[in-house]
């Protein structure tokens, strides 16, 4: 019977280093893998090199992590480490821990500047992961710029809001398209109406609860008077 045990140890500091010790126990042998600094760097470099593959909308993450573990083991053997091997799930777990630490340090860098971060893996990860986020945002803006709304925003050519013409002046089917700002104002107005309706509903609930409480108190008072008589 095979028993798999994974222990995750992470420093409480934002810039803390994680240590993952994974052991696989069998009846005949016991193999242990410890994430050294060298092995962690091999994981970081391998995972970042394959970042585009992991970002594909349709991909089998299990197969990708198997490829990562094979490459990490190959680099470890080139470095002279041949007594232990790292499994695919161990690479996945270690990377998840490192991503959590990276995100904390990324927020720290935004608040206090990049010089405030001293985690040794931050720069290498940020050069790839940070650029990926910027590229995604750039692609989103590019898609928006291709639409009529995006072009209007980019050119700042907004149609002024004019009073609505009388119903007899123009048929309903020939009404001009609403301008972006007008759509925004209508959306805000709808939100305000929904908020007002929600508030009125809450007030009616409170009123109903108060009426029920008064009715219960009045009924209790009548019962008390009857018992006294």
N, C-alpha and C positions, 0 to 999 in steps of 0.2 A: 504493500500500500504506500502510495507517495503522498507526502505531506508538504505543502508549500507554505512557507511563512515569510511575510514581508514586513520589515520594520522600517518606519520612516522617522528620522530624527531631524528636526529643523530648529535652528536657533531662533529665539524670540525677536532678535534685532531684525530690522528691515533689510540690512545688508548681510544677514546671516547666511551661512553656508549649510546646505543640507547634506546629510549622509544617509544613503540607503543601503541597507545590508539585507540581501536576499539569500535565503538558504533553501536548498532542496534536499530533503532527507529521503533516503531509500533504505531498504533492508541491508544492502551491501556496501553502500558508499555514501559519502557526505561531501557535497560540493558547495563552496561558499564564494560569493562574489562581493567584493567591497569596492565602492566607487572611490578610487583615488583621484587626485587632481589630474593626472595624466589621462585616465580613462574618461573622466568627465569632459575634458577638452576634446577628446576623440568623438564623444557623443555630440557635443555642441557643434563642432565643425561638420560632422556628417549630417546631422538633422538640418542645419541651416543650408547646406548644399542641396538638400532635397525639399526645401520649403515650398517651391512651386508645385511639386508633385503632391504634397500634402494639402495644398490650397485648392486643388481641383475639385469641382462640385461633385463629381462621381469618382470615388477612388476607394480601394479596399485598404483601410488603415492597417489591418493586421498584416497584410503582405508587405506594406511599406515598412512597418516596424521590424519585420523579419529581415528586410534588406538592410535596415539601419544596424541591427545587431551583427549581421554578417560583416559589414564594413568596419564596425568598431572592433570586432574580434580580429579581423585581418590587420588592422592598424596596431592592435595590441601585440599580435605575434611579431609584427615587424619591429616593435619596440623591445622584444625579448620576453613578453609576458605570455607564457604558453600553458601555465598550470590551471588556469580557470577561464571560463567563457561566460559572456553575458547573454541572457535570454532576451527575446523581443519584448516581453511584458515588463522586464526590468528597465529596459530603455524607455518604454512608454511612461512608466511610473516616475522614473527619475526626471524625464523631461517635463512632466506635469508639475512636479515640485519646483523645478527651475523656472517654469513659466510664471508660477505664482510669485516667486521671488523677483523675477524680472518686472512684473507689473507693479509691485510695490515700489521698487526702485525707480521705475519710470515715472510714477506719480511724484516721488520724492524729487526727481530731476526737474519736473515741471514747476514744483513749488520753490525749490531752493537752488536750482541750477545743476548742470551735469557734474560740476566739480564736487558736489556734495555726495556723489555716489562713488564708493570705493570697491564695489563688488567686482571681482576680476572678470566675470563673464558678461557684464552689462554692455560694454562697448561693442563686443562682437555680435551679441544678440540684437542690440538696438540698431546696428547698421543694416541688418536684414529685416527684422520684425518691424522696426520703425518705418523703414522705407516701404514695406508692404502695405502698411496702413495708409501712408501718404498716396501710394499708387491707387489703392482702392477708392480713396476720396477723390483723386483726380479723375478716375474713370467715371465715378458717379456724377461729377460736375460736367464731364464731357458729354455724357448721355443727356443731362439736363439742358445743356447748351444747344443740343440739336432740336429741341422742342420749341414750339412757338412761345411758351411761357419763358423758357430760358433765354431765348433771343430778346424778348421784350425786357427782361431784367438786365441782360448784358448791355443793351443799347439804351436803356432808360427811356424808352418810348412808351409812356403810359397814356392811354386815352383818358381825358378828363371826364369825371363823372358829371353827366348832365341830368337835369330833371327828366323824369319819365314822361314821354309824350302821352297825350290822351289816348284812350282806347280806340277812338274813331279815327285817329290820325294815321295809324299804321296797323296793318293786320298783325295778329299775334305771331303768325309764322314767319314774318319778315323782321323780327326784332334782331338788332345787332348783337353779336357775342359780347358777354360781359367782360369787363376789363379785370386784370389780375387783382388790383387793389379793391375793386368792388366785391369780388369773390371773397377776398380776405375779410372785408367788413361784414359780409353776410354770414360768414362762418363764425366770426366773433359774436354776432348778434344771436345766432342759434345757440352758441354756448351759454350766453347770458340767459336766454329763455329757458334752457335746460336747467341751469343753476337755480333760476327763480322757481321753476316747477318743483325741483327737488326740495327747495327750502319750504315751499308751501306744503308739500307732502309731509315733511318732517314736523311742521307746525301742527298739521291736522292730527298726526300721530300723537304728539304731546298732548294736544287738547283732548283727544279721545281717552288717553291714559288718565288724565286729570279727572275727566268726567266719570270714568270707571271707578277711580279711587274715591271720589265723593259719594257715588252711589253705594259703594261697599261700606263706607263709613256711616252713611245715613241708615243703611239696613242694619248695621251692627248696633247703632244707637237705638233703633226701634226695638230690636230684640232684647236689648238691655232693659228698656222701659217696661216691656211686657213681663220680663222675669221679675222686675221689682214690684209690679202690681200683683 
